[in-house]
Amino acid sequence: MARKGLRSAALGSSVMLDAPTSTRVTSFSPLSWSATRGYPHPSGEQAACPRFANRGASRIRRAVSILGWRLYMEVAMPSLDISSLQSSTTPRELRLESRGPEVAELQRRLLEAGFDPGATDGVFGVRTETAVKAFQKSRGLIVDGVVGPQTWSALGVHVEGAPPEIPVGSGLTSKVLREIMPRLSAARADECLPYLDAAMVEADITTPQRQAAFLAQLAFESGELRYFEELSSGEQYEGREDLGNTEPGDGRRFKGRGPIQLTGRANYRAAGQALGIDLEANPLRAGDVDVGFRVAAWFWTSRGLNALADVGDFREITRRINGGFNGLDKREAYHRRALDILSH
């Protein structure tokens, strides 16, 4: 019964817990007051009992300890005070096994940036570390899985006194992108460029030869970055065991998405595992710009296409992407244009 009472107390209060070892009490409901202290609620007054004021924090900590960390996260996380991440103070360094509200904020920001840390639970586990490393690599930072001033800054958190970031990118601009893809609007180019740039850096697509081949294939597959989902229904892929489509409805569910038109359950699963995003359960994410370009870059590197670009074997690149040579003449036209523009 005591365990049940403590749970009721936690859920009936408006306590803000900054971390498992520190508390800030705002107000308590009558249920919370009586369950945690055994005293009657003082007519709605805030923490008026001197004994409670002196000992309340330790009582709450003991309650949290009894309920366990997971219940603490369920109750406290919605109202965590993360003002330190929004002020000019430097947030603490985070690493594997760190816990608390700053970890939860880190997880939220990673997710917004397209890097899946798993549950937003305030626990820095292996999956969060993997997401941090992938983010650091995509931004040209030291890949150590430790969230220090530069990583916080790259995530958009103001860090006082942090050294300025040295931009690391592919060198591609919106203007150049539109020269390669003439039907691409300025607004769409500006929307896609940051994610395209980060994906190319992450996949080491940084030479004119590699960039030209990559952009030419994306231009053809996505209609110059305008279509991130296949226009057909996907019925033609139903029952295609070579694509891993073994369940009814897999053809539609796992039809082509993203700038490289990722297709088939097996490819969605493999891409998701590599990127730390559950694309098999959430296939529509492959068509979002923050994920789609990373999927394309993963496909590119997983098929060894940088090496083929280095030796100019564009035909074989097409075969490995398309499974054949559909639209080869148009792909080659994009390739020639991109090489000409990027080599000058």
C-alpha positions as a Markdown table, in Angstrom:
| # | Residue | x | y | z |
|---|---|---|---|---|
| 1 | Met | 0.0 | 0.0 | 0.0 |
| 2 | Ala | 2.8 | 2.4 | 0.7 |
| 3 | Arg | 4.2 | 1.9 | -2.8 |
| 4 | Lys | 0.8 | 2.7 | -4.3 |
| 5 | Gly | 0.4 | 5.8 | -2.1 |
| 6 | Leu | 3.8 | 7.1 | -3.2 |
| 7 | Arg | 2.8 | 6.7 | -6.8 |
| 8 | Ser | -0.4 | 8.6 | -6.2 |
| 9 | Ala | 1.5 | 11.3 | -4.4 |
| 10 | Ala | 3.9 | 11.8 | -7.3 |
| 11 | Leu | 1.1 | 12.0 | -9.8 |
| 12 | Gly | -1.0 | 14.3 | -7.7 |
| 13 | Ser | 1.7 | 16.9 | -7.1 |
| 14 | Ser | 3.3 | 19.7 | -9.1 |
| 15 | Val | 6.8 | 19.1 | -7.9 |
| 16 | Met | 9.6 | 20.1 | -10.3 |
| 17 | Leu | 12.6 | 17.8 | -10.0 |
| 18 | Asp | 15.7 | 19.2 | -11.6 |
| 19 | Ala | 17.6 | 15.9 | -11.1 |
| 20 | Pro | 17.3 | 12.8 | -8.9 |
| 21 | Thr | 19.5 | 14.5 | -6.2 |
| 22 | Ser | 18.0 | 18.0 | -6.1 |
| 23 | Thr | 14.4 | 19.3 | -5.8 |
| 24 | Arg | 12.5 | 22.5 | -6.2 |
| 25 | Val | 9.0 | 22.5 | -4.7 |
| 26 | Thr | 6.3 | 24.7 | -6.1 |
| 27 | Ser | 3.0 | 23.4 | -4.6 |
| 28 | Phe | 1.3 | 20.2 | -3.5 |
| 29 | Ser | -2.2 | 18.9 | -3.9 |
| 30 | Pro | -4.0 | 17.6 | -0.7 |
| 31 | Leu | -3.4 | 14.0 | -1.9 |
| 32 | Ser | 0.3 | 14.6 | -2.4 |
| 33 | Trp | 0.7 | 16.4 | 1.0 |
| 34 | Ser | -0.9 | 13.7 | 3.0 |
| 35 | Ala | 0.7 | 10.8 | 1.1 |
| 36 | Thr | 4.3 | 12.0 | 1.4 |
| 37 | Arg | 4.2 | 13.5 | 4.9 |
| 38 | Gly | 1.1 | 12.1 | 6.6 |
| 39 | Tyr | 0.1 | 15.7 | 7.5 |
| 40 | Pro | -3.2 | 17.4 | 6.4 |
| 41 | His | -2.8 | 19.9 | 3.6 |
| 42 | Pro | -2.6 | 23.5 | 5.1 |
| 43 | Ser | -5.6 | 24.9 | 3.3 |
| 44 | Gly | -4.0 | 25.2 | 0.0 |
| 45 | Glu | -1.0 | 27.2 | 1.3 |
| 46 | Gln | 2.4 | 26.5 | -0.4 |
| 47 | Ala | 4.8 | 24.4 | 1.7 |
| 48 | Ala | 3.9 | 26.3 | 4.9 |
| 49 | Cys | 4.8 | 23.6 | 7.4 |
| 50 | Pro | 8.3 | 24.3 | 8.9 |
| 51 | Arg | 9.0 | 20.6 | 9.3 |
| 52 | Phe | 8.1 | 19.9 | 5.7 |
| 53 | Ala | 10.2 | 22.9 | 4.5 |
| 54 | Asn | 13.2 | 21.5 | 6.3 |
| 55 | Arg | 12.7 | 17.8 | 5.4 |
| 56 | Gly | 10.5 | 17.8 | 2.3 |
| 57 | Ala | 13.4 | 17.5 | -0.2 |
| 58 | Ser | 14.8 | 14.4 | 1.5 |
| 59 | Arg | 11.3 | 12.8 | 1.7 |
| 60 | Ile | 10.8 | 13.4 | -2.1 |
| 61 | Arg | 14.2 | 11.9 | -2.9 |
| 62 | Arg | 13.3 | 8.8 | -0.9 |
| 63 | Ala | 10.0 | 8.6 | -2.7 |
| 64 | Val | 11.7 | 8.8 | -6.0 |
| 65 | Ser | 14.3 | 6.2 | -5.0 |
| 66 | Ile | 11.5 | 3.8 | -4.0 |
| 67 | Leu | 9.5 | 4.4 | -7.2 |
| 68 | Gly | 12.6 | 3.8 | -9.3 |
| 69 | Trp | 14.2 | 5.9 | -12.0 |
| 70 | Arg | 11.7 | 5.0 | -14.7 |
| 71 | Leu | 8.7 | 6.4 | -12.7 |
| 72 | Tyr | 10.8 | 9.4 | -11.9 |
| 73 | Met | 11.3 | 10.0 | -15.6 |
| 74 | Glu | 7.6 | 9.5 | -16.3 |
| 75 | Val | 6.5 | 12.0 | -13.7 |
| 76 | Ala | 9.3 | 14.6 | -13.8 |
| 77 | Met | 10.3 | 14.8 | -17.4 |
| 78 | Pro | 7.3 | 16.9 | -18.7 |
| 79 | Ser | 8.2 | 19.7 | -16.3 |
| 80 | Leu | 12.0 | 19.6 | -16.2 |
| 81 | Asp | 13.7 | 22.9 | -15.8 |
| 82 | Ile | 16.2 | 23.2 | -18.7 |
| 83 | Ser | 16.9 | 26.9 | -18.3 |
| 84 | Ser | 20.6 | 26.2 | -18.1 |
| 85 | Leu | 20.5 | 25.1 | -21.8 |
| 86 | Gln | 18.8 | 28.3 | -22.8 |
| 87 | Ser | 21.0 | 30.7 | -20.9 |
| 88 | Ser | 24.5 | 31.8 | -21.3 |
| 89 | Thr | 25.9 | 29.3 | -18.8 |
| 90 | Thr | 27.8 | 26.3 | -20.1 |
| 91 | Pro | 25.8 | 23.0 | -19.9 |
| 92 | Arg | 27.7 | 20.2 | -18.3 |
| 93 | Glu | 29.7 | 17.7 | -20.3 |
| 94 | Leu | 27.7 | 14.5 | -21.1 |
| 95 | Arg | 28.9 | 11.1 | -21.9 |
| 96 | Leu | 27.9 | 7.4 | -21.7 |
| 97 | Glu | 25.9 | 6.7 | -18.4 |
| 98 | Ser | 25.1 | 10.4 | -17.8 |
| 99 | Arg | 21.6 | 11.0 | -16.6 |
| 100 | Gly | 19.3 | 13.9 | -16.0 |
| 101 | Pro | 17.3 | 16.7 | -17.8 |
| 102 | Glu | 20.3 | 17.8 | -19.9 |
| 103 | Val | 20.5 | 14.3 | -21.4 |
| 104 | Ala | 16.8 | 14.5 | -22.2 |
| 105 | Glu | 17.3 | 17.8 | -23.9 |
| 106 | Leu | 20.3 | 16.4 | -25.8 |
| 107 | Gln | 18.1 | 13.5 | -27.0 |
| 108 | Arg | 15.4 | 15.9 | -28.2 |
| 109 | Arg | 17.8 | 18.0 | -30.1 |
| 110 | Leu | 19.4 | 14.9 | -31.7 |
| 111 | Leu | 16.0 | 13.7 | -32.8 |
| 112 | Glu | 15.2 | 17.1 | -34.3 |
| 113 | Ala | 18.5 | 17.0 | -36.2 |
| 114 | Gly | 17.6 | 13.6 | -37.7 |
| 115 | Phe | 19.7 | 11.4 | -35.4 |
| 116 | Asp | 17.6 | 8.9 | -33.4 |
| 117 | Pro | 18.9 | 8.5 | -29.8 |
| 118 | Gly | 16.1 | 6.1 | -28.8 |
| 119 | Ala | 13.7 | 7.0 | -26.0 |
| 120 | Thr | 13.9 | 10.6 | -24.7 |
| 121 | Asp | 14.3 | 9.3 | -21.2 |
| 122 | Gly | 17.2 | 11.3 | -19.8 |
| 123 | Val | 19.5 | 8.3 | -19.8 |
| 124 | Phe | 22.7 | 8.5 | -21.9 |
| 125 | Gly | 22.9 | 4.9 | -23.2 |
| 126 | Val | 24.6 | 3.2 | -26.1 |
| 127 | Arg | 22.0 | 4.2 | -28.6 |
| 128 | Thr | 22.3 | 7.9 | -27.6 |
| 129 | Glu | 26.1 | 7.6 | -27.8 |
| 130 | Thr | 25.8 | 6.2 | -31.3 |
| 131 | Ala | 23.5 | 9.1 | -32.3 |
| 132 | Val | 25.9 | 11.6 | -30.9 |
| 133 | Lys | 28.8 | 10.1 | -32.8 |
| 134 | Ala | 26.8 | 10.1 | -36.0 |
| 135 | Phe | 25.9 | 13.8 | -35.4 |
| 136 | Gln | 29.5 | 14.7 | -34.7 |
| 137 | Lys | 30.7 | 13.0 | -37.8 |
| 138 | Ser | 28.1 | 14.8 | -39.9 |
| 139 | Arg | 29.2 | 18.2 | -38.5 |
| 140 | Gly | 32.9 | 17.6 | -38.9 |
| 141 | Leu | 33.5 | 17.4 | -35.1 |
| 142 | Ile | 35.8 | 15.1 | -33.2 |
| 143 | Val | 33.9 | 11.8 | -33.1 |
| 144 | Asp | 34.2 | 10.7 | -29.5 |
| 145 | Gly | 30.6 | 10.4 | -28.3 |
| 146 | Val | 31.2 | 13.0 | -25.6 |
| 147 | Val | 28.9 | 16.1 | -25.6 |
| 148 | Gly | 31.1 | 19.1 | -24.8 |
| 149 | Pro | 31.0 | 22.8 | -25.8 |
| 150 | Gln | 31.4 | 22.3 | -29.5 |
| 151 | Thr | 28.8 | 19.6 | -29.8 |
| 152 | Trp | 26.4 | 21.5 | -27.7 |
| 153 | Ser | 27.0 | 24.6 | -29.9 |
| 154 | Ala | 26.5 | 22.5 | -33.1 |
| 155 | Leu | 23.1 | 21.4 | -31.6 |
| 156 | Gly | 22.1 | 25.0 | -31.2 |
| 157 | Val | 22.7 | 25.5 | -27.5 |
| 158 | His | 24.5 | 28.7 | -26.7 |
| 159 | Val | 27.8 | 28.0 | -24.9 |
| 160 | Glu | 29.6 | 31.0 | -23.4 |
| 161 | Gly | 33.2 | 31.1 | -24.4 |
| 162 | Ala | 33.0 | 28.2 | -26.8 |
| 163 | Pro | 35.5 | 28.4 | -29.6 |
| 164 | Pro | 34.0 | 29.4 | -32.9 |
| 165 | Glu | 33.1 | 26.5 | -35.2 |
| 166 | Ile | 35.1 | 26.1 | -38.3 |
| 167 | Pro | 32.6 | 25.3 | -41.1 |
| 168 | Val | 33.1 | 21.9 | -42.6 |
| 169 | Gly | 31.0 | 21.2 | -45.6 |
| 170 | Ser | 30.9 | 19.9 | -49.1 |
| 171 | Gly | 31.4 | 23.4 | -50.6 |
| 172 | Leu | 28.1 | 23.1 | -52.4 |
| 173 | Thr | 25.9 | 26.2 | -52.6 |
| 174 | Ser | 22.3 | 26.8 | -53.5 |
| 175 | Lys | 23.3 | 28.6 | -56.7 |
| 176 | Val | 25.5 | 25.7 | -57.9 |
| 177 | Leu | 22.9 | 23.1 | -57.0 |
| 178 | Arg | 20.3 | 24.9 | -59.1 |
| 179 | Glu | 22.8 | 25.1 | -62.0 |
| 180 | Ile | 23.1 | 21.3 | -61.9 |
| 181 | Met | 19.3 | 20.9 | -61.5 |
| 182 | Pro | 17.7 | 23.8 | -63.5 |
| 183 | Arg | 14.1 | 22.9 | -62.5 |
| 184 | Leu | 14.9 | 23.1 | -58.8 |
| 185 | Ser | 13.3 | 26.2 | -57.2 |
| 186 | Ala | 15.4 | 28.5 | -55.0 |
| 187 | Ala | 13.1 | 27.8 | -52.0 |
| 188 | Arg | 13.5 | 24.0 | -52.4 |
| 189 | Ala | 17.2 | 24.3 | -52.9 |
| 190 | Asp | 17.6 | 26.3 | -49.7 |
| 191 | Glu | 15.4 | 23.8 | -47.8 |
| 192 | Cys | 17.4 | 20.8 | -49.0 |
| 193 | Leu | 21.0 | 22.2 | -49.0 |
| 194 | Pro | 21.9 | 21.9 | -45.3 |
| 195 | Tyr | 20.8 | 18.3 | -45.1 |
| 196 | Leu | 22.3 | 17.4 | -48.5 |
| 197 | Asp | 25.6 | 19.1 | -47.5 |
| 198 | Ala | 25.7 | 17.2 | -44.1 |
| 199 | Ala | 25.0 | 13.9 | -45.7 |
| 200 | Met | 27.7 | 14.3 | -48.3 |
| 201 | Val | 30.2 | 15.2 | -45.6 |
| 202 | Glu | 29.1 | 12.2 | -43.6 |
| 203 | Ala | 29.6 | 9.9 | -46.6 |
| 204 | Asp | 32.9 | 11.5 | -47.7 |
| 205 | Ile | 31.3 | 12.6 | -51.0 |
| 206 | Thr | 33.6 | 15.6 | -51.1 |
| 207 | Thr | 35.5 | 15.6 | -54.4 |
| 208 | Pro | 34.1 | 16.9 | -57.7 |
| 209 | Gln | 34.0 | 13.4 | -59.2 |
| 210 | Arg | 32.1 | 11.9 | -56.2 |
| 211 | Gln | 29.7 | 14.9 | -55.9 |
| 212 | Ala | 28.9 | 15.0 | -59.6 |
| 213 | Ala | 28.1 | 11.3 | -59.7 |
| 214 | Phe | 26.0 | 11.5 | -56.5 |
| 215 | Leu | 24.1 | 14.6 | -57.5 |
| 216 | Ala | 23.4 | 13.3 | -61.0 |
| 217 | Gln | 21.8 | 10.1 | -59.7 |
| 218 | Leu | 19.7 | 12.1 | -57.1 |
| 219 | Ala | 18.6 | 14.5 | -59.8 |
| 220 | Phe | 17.3 | 11.7 | -62.0 |
| 221 | Glu | 15.8 | 9.6 | -59.2 |
| 222 | Ser | 13.9 | 12.5 | -57.5 |
| 223 | Gly | 13.0 | 14.7 | -60.4 |
| 224 | Glu | 15.7 | 17.3 | -59.3 |
| 225 | Leu | 14.8 | 16.9 | -55.6 |
| 226 | Arg | 11.2 | 17.6 | -56.1 |
| 227 | Tyr | 9.8 | 14.1 | -55.5 |
| 228 | Phe | 10.8 | 12.3 | -52.3 |
| 229 | Glu | 8.1 | 9.6 | -52.7 |
| 230 | Glu | 7.6 | 7.4 | -55.7 |
| 231 | Leu | 4.5 | 8.6 | -57.8 |
| 232 | Ser | 3.3 | 5.0 | -58.5 |
| 233 | Ser | 1.5 | 3.0 | -55.8 |
| 234 | Gly | 4.2 | 0.5 | -55.2 |
| 235 | Glu | 2.0 | -2.4 | -56.1 |
| 236 | Gln | 4.7 | -3.5 | -58.6 |
| 237 | Tyr | 6.9 | -4.4 | -55.6 |
| 238 | Glu | 4.3 | -6.6 | -53.9 |
| 239 | Gly | 5.7 | -10.0 | -53.1 |
| 240 | Arg | 9.2 | -9.1 | -54.3 |
| 241 | Glu | 11.3 | -11.4 | -52.0 |
| 242 | Asp | 14.5 | -10.0 | -53.4 |
| 243 | Leu | 13.5 | -6.7 | -51.8 |
| 244 | Gly | 12.5 | -8.3 | -48.6 |
| 245 | Asn | 8.8 | -7.7 | -49.3 |
| 246 | Thr | 7.4 | -10.8 | -47.6 |
| 247 | Glu | 4.3 | -9.4 | -45.8 |
| 248 | Pro | 1.0 | -8.3 | -47.5 |
| 249 | Gly | 1.1 | -4.6 | -48.3 |
| 250 | Asp | 4.9 | -4.4 | -48.3 |
| 251 | Gly | 4.9 | -3.2 | -51.9 |
| 252 | Arg | 3.0 | 0.0 | -51.0 |
| 253 | Arg | 4.5 | 0.4 | -47.5 |
| 254 | Phe | 8.1 | 0.2 | -48.7 |
| 255 | Lys | 7.9 | 1.8 | -52.1 |
| 256 | Gly | 10.6 | 4.3 | -53.3 |
| 257 | Arg | 11.2 | 7.2 | -51.0 |
| 258 | Gly | 13.9 | 9.8 | -50.5 |
| 259 | Pro | 16.2 | 11.4 | -53.1 |
| 260 | Ile | 17.6 | 8.0 | -54.1 |
| 261 | Gln | 14.2 | 6.2 | -53.9 |
| 262 | Leu | 15.0 | 3.6 | -51.3 |
| 263 | Thr | 12.8 | 0.6 | -52.0 |
| 264 | Gly | 11.9 | -2.7 | -50.2 |
| 265 | Arg | 11.5 | -3.8 | -46.6 |
| 266 | Ala | 15.1 | -5.2 | -46.6 |
| 267 | Asn | 16.6 | -1.9 | -47.6 |
| 268 | Tyr | 14.5 | 0.1 | -45.2 |
| 269 | Arg | 15.6 | -2.2 | -42.4 |
| 270 | Ala | 19.3 | -2.1 | -43.3 |
| 271 | Ala | 19.3 | 1.7 | -43.7 |
| 272 | Gly | 17.4 | 2.2 | -40.4 |
| 273 | Gln | 19.9 | 0.0 | -38.5 |
| 274 | Ala | 22.9 | 1.8 | -40.0 |
| 275 | Leu | 21.5 | 5.3 | -39.1 |
| 276 | Gly | 19.8 | 4.5 | -35.8 |
| 277 | Ile | 16.3 | 5.2 | -37.1 |
| 278 | Asp | 13.5 | 2.6 | -37.2 |
| 279 | Leu | 12.6 | 3.0 | -40.8 |
| 280 | Glu | 11.0 | -0.4 | -40.9 |
| 281 | Ala | 8.4 | 0.8 | -38.4 |
| 282 | Asn | 8.3 | 4.3 | -39.8 |
| 283 | Pro | 8.9 | 4.1 | -43.5 |
| 284 | Leu | 7.5 | 7.6 | -44.3 |
| 285 | Arg | 10.6 | 9.1 | -42.5 |
| 286 | Ala | 12.7 | 8.0 | -45.5 |
| 287 | Gly | 10.9 | 10.7 | -47.5 |
| 288 | Asp | 11.7 | 13.6 | -45.1 |
| 289 | Val | 14.6 | 15.8 | -46.0 |
| 290 | Asp | 16.4 | 15.4 | -42.7 |
| 291 | Val | 16.5 | 11.6 | -43.1 |
| 292 | Gly | 16.2 | 11.1 | -46.9 |
| 293 | Phe | 19.6 | 12.6 | -47.7 |
| 294 | Arg | 21.3 | 10.5 | -45.0 |
| 295 | Val | 19.6 | 7.4 | -46.4 |
| 296 | Ala | 20.9 | 8.3 | -49.9 |
| 297 | Ala | 24.4 | 8.7 | -48.5 |
| 298 | Trp | 24.2 | 5.4 | -46.6 |
| 299 | Phe | 23.0 | 3.6 | -49.8 |
| 300 | Trp | 25.9 | 5.2 | -51.7 |
| 301 | Thr | 28.6 | 4.2 | -49.3 |
| 302 | Ser | 27.1 | 0.7 | -48.6 |
| 303 | Arg | 27.4 | -0.1 | -52.3 |
| 304 | Gly | 30.9 | 1.2 | -52.6 |
| 305 | Leu | 30.0 | 4.0 | -55.1 |
| 306 | Asn | 32.7 | 6.5 | -54.0 |
| 307 | Ala | 35.3 | 4.1 | -55.4 |
| 308 | Leu | 33.4 | 3.8 | -58.7 |
| 309 | Ala | 33.1 | 7.6 | -58.9 |
| 310 | Asp | 36.8 | 8.0 | -58.4 |
| 311 | Val | 37.5 | 5.9 | -61.5 |
| 312 | Gly | 34.7 | 7.4 | -63.5 |
| 313 | Asp | 32.6 | 4.2 | -63.8 |
| 314 | Phe | 29.2 | 6.0 | -63.9 |
| 315 | Arg | 27.5 | 3.2 | -65.8 |
| 316 | Glu | 28.2 | 0.7 | -63.0 |
| 317 | Ile | 27.0 | 3.3 | -60.4 |
| 318 | Thr | 23.7 | 3.4 | -62.3 |
| 319 | Arg | 23.4 | -0.4 | -62.4 |
| 320 | Arg | 24.0 | -0.7 | -58.6 |
| 321 | Ile | 21.4 | 2.0 | -57.9 |
| 322 | Asn | 18.8 | 1.1 | -60.5 |
| 323 | Gly | 19.4 | -2.6 | -60.9 |
| 324 | Gly | 19.7 | -1.9 | -64.6 |
| 325 | Phe | 20.2 | 1.1 | -66.9 |
| 326 | Asn | 16.9 | 2.9 | -66.8 |
| 327 | Gly | 17.3 | 6.5 | -67.9 |
| 328 | Leu | 21.0 | 6.1 | -68.4 |
| 329 | Asp | 21.2 | 8.9 | -71.1 |
| 330 | Lys | 19.5 | 11.4 | -68.8 |
| 331 | Arg | 21.6 | 10.4 | -65.9 |
| 332 | Glu | 24.7 | 10.8 | -68.0 |
| 333 | Ala | 23.6 | 14.3 | -69.1 |
| 334 | Tyr | 23.2 | 15.4 | -65.4 |
| 335 | His | 26.6 | 13.8 | -64.7 |
| 336 | Arg | 28.4 | 15.8 | -67.5 |
| 337 | Arg | 26.8 | 19.0 | -66.4 |
| 338 | Ala | 27.6 | 18.5 | -62.8 |
| 339 | Leu | 31.2 | 17.6 | -63.6 |
| 340 | Asp | 31.6 | 20.7 | -65.7 |
| 341 | Ile | 30.2 | 23.0 | -63.0 |
| 342 | Leu | 32.0 | 21.4 | -60.1 |
| 343 | Ser | 35.4 | 21.2 | -61.8 |
| 344 | His | 35.6 | 24.9 | -62.4 |
